[in-house]
């Protein structure tokens, strides 16, 4: 039986860390990526307990480092390529107070980097059994769902990456590759805060179920952790 593989960015904390652990427990090979592995104590401890987890240094906005990683992985199949790394940017930024440089940083991490990751590792995905590219997006990126405004930086970055995913779902379909956006819910992480609606385990259990079964039937969809389809 072939062991399936998942690559996860931002694997050192929160949703990425929990996904790494749950996929490893299910017997998957986990290629866990983070900016500074030496400082990722929880991920290092998790890898010590789970030999199917391997850790790689990757700043998702360092495209030379990304190319190096792609070369190191060679022709290894990657069943699920998951862009999880993301930033919120400064909070409480209202109309009239948006800083262009801060906005560019959020767009770089949340929107541009997932596409660059897909471009760099598309051959490894194409060589796999499942052939899935997934991005952790957010419901606040849904234009149809926006009734409160604000959060210009984060909202726009997630709306834009949803369009990236939609394009990938069309452009790569002929190669049998599917692409989906995922909403993890409002989760009790460093980004979500302690007052969020659900804990990490609840979110990740739902995300994992979707990821492990997603294929052509889900191609181009925006899916909540509980399986609900979210309007673009």
SVG drawing of the C-alpha trace seen along z (x, -y; Angstrom):
<svg xmlns="http://www.w3.org/2000/svg" viewBox="-25 -58 43 60">
<polyline fill="none" stroke="black" stroke-width="0.4" points="0.0,0.0 1.4,-3.4 1.8,-5.9 0.1,-9.2 1.9,-12.5 0.8,-16.0 2.9,-19.1 1.7,-21.8 3.1,-25.3 2.9,-27.2 3.1,-23.8 4.7,-25.1 1.6,-26.3 -2.2,-26.4 -4.1,-24.7 -0.9,-23.7 0.5,-22.0 -2.7,-20.2 -3.1,-19.1 0.5,-17.7 -0.3,-15.6 -3.6,-14.3 -2.4,-13.4 0.7,-11.6 -1.6,-9.7 -3.5,-8.5 -0.3,-7.2 0.4,-9.9 3.9,-11.2 3.8,-14.8 6.2,-17.3 5.9,-20.1 7.2,-23.5 7.9,-26.5 10.1,-29.6 12.4,-28.7 12.4,-25.0 15.0,-25.6 12.4,-27.7 9.5,-25.4 9.6,-23.5 6.1,-22.0 6.6,-20.8 10.0,-19.3 8.5,-17.4 5.7,-16.2 8.1,-14.9 10.1,-13.1 6.9,-11.2 5.9,-10.7 8.6,-9.4 6.4,-10.1 6.8,-13.9 9.7,-15.6 10.4,-19.2 11.7,-21.7 12.6,-25.3 10.4,-27.5 9.5,-31.1 6.6,-31.0 7.6,-34.5 11.2,-33.4 10.8,-32.0 14.4,-31.0 14.1,-28.9 10.9,-27.5 12.7,-26.5 15.4,-24.8 12.8,-22.9 11.2,-21.7 14.6,-20.5 15.1,-18.6 11.8,-16.9 12.5,-15.9 9.9,-13.6 8.3,-12.6 4.5,-12.5 2.6,-15.0 -1.1,-14.0 -2.2,-17.2 -0.4,-20.5 -1.8,-22.7 -1.1,-26.4 -1.9,-27.0 0.6,-29.8 -1.1,-33.2 -1.1,-36.5 -3.8,-38.8 -1.9,-42.1 -2.6,-44.9 -6.0,-44.7 -8.6,-47.4 -7.6,-49.1 -10.6,-51.1 -11.2,-53.1 -8.8,-56.0 -6.1,-54.3 -5.0,-51.5 -1.2,-51.5 -0.1,-50.4 3.1,-48.7 1.2,-46.6 -1.4,-45.7 1.3,-44.5 2.8,-42.2 -0.6,-40.6 -1.2,-40.1 2.3,-38.6 1.8,-35.9 -1.9,-35.2 -2.4,-35.5 0.8,-35.4 2.7,-32.8 0.0,-30.1 0.1,-30.4 3.9,-30.4 3.8,-27.2 1.5,-25.6 3.6,-26.6 6.8,-25.2 5.3,-21.9 2.7,-21.1 4.7,-18.2 4.9,-16.5 1.1,-16.9 0.5,-15.6 2.6,-12.5 0.5,-11.6 -2.6,-9.5 -5.0,-12.2 -3.7,-15.3 -5.1,-18.0 -4.1,-21.6 -5.8,-23.3 -5.6,-26.7 -6.8,-27.7 -8.8,-30.7 -11.5,-32.4 -15.2,-33.1 -14.4,-36.8 -13.1,-36.6 -16.6,-35.8 -18.0,-38.8 -21.5,-37.4 -21.2,-37.0 -19.7,-40.4 -22.3,-42.4 -20.0,-44.3 -17.2,-45.8 -13.8,-46.6 -10.8,-44.3 -9.6,-45.5 -6.2,-43.9 -7.2,-40.4 -10.5,-40.3 -9.0,-41.3 -6.2,-38.9 -8.6,-36.0 -10.9,-37.1 -8.0,-37.2 -6.6,-33.8 -10.1,-32.4 -9.8,-33.6 -6.4,-32.0 -7.9,-28.7 -10.8,-29.0 -8.3,-29.6 -6.2,-26.7 -9.3,-24.5 -9.8,-25.3 -6.2,-25.5 -5.1,-22.2 -8.2,-20.1 -6.9,-18.6 -4.0,-17.2 -6.4,-15.6 -5.5,-18.1 -8.3,-19.5 -8.1,-22.8 -10.2,-23.9 -10.5,-26.8 -11.2,-25.9 -12.7,-28.0 -11.5,-26.6 -14.0,-28.4 -13.3,-31.0 -10.7,-29.0 -9.0,-29.5 -5.5,-30.0 -2.9,-32.9 -4.7,-34.5 -8.3,-33.7 -7.9,-34.6 -9.2,-32.9 -12.8,-34.0 -13.2,-32.2 -16.1,-29.9 -14.4,-26.5 -11.2,-24.8 -8.4,-23.7 -9.2,-20.0 -12.8,-20.6 -11.7,-22.6 -8.9,-20.3 -10.9,-17.2 -13.4,-18.6 -10.7,-20.0 -8.9,-16.6 -12.0,-14.8 -12.6,-17.1 -8.9,-17.0 -8.6,-13.3 -11.7,-12.7 -11.6,-15.8 -11.2,-15.2 -12.7,-16.2 -16.2,-16.4 -15.1,-19.2 -12.9,-20.9 -13.3,-24.7 -15.3,-24.8 -15.1,-26.9 -15.8,-24.6 -16.3,-25.2 -14.7,-22.8 -18.1,-21.3 -18.7,-20.5 -20.9,-23.4 -20.3,-25.1 -19.6,-28.9 -20.7,-31.3 -17.8,-33.1"/>
</svg>
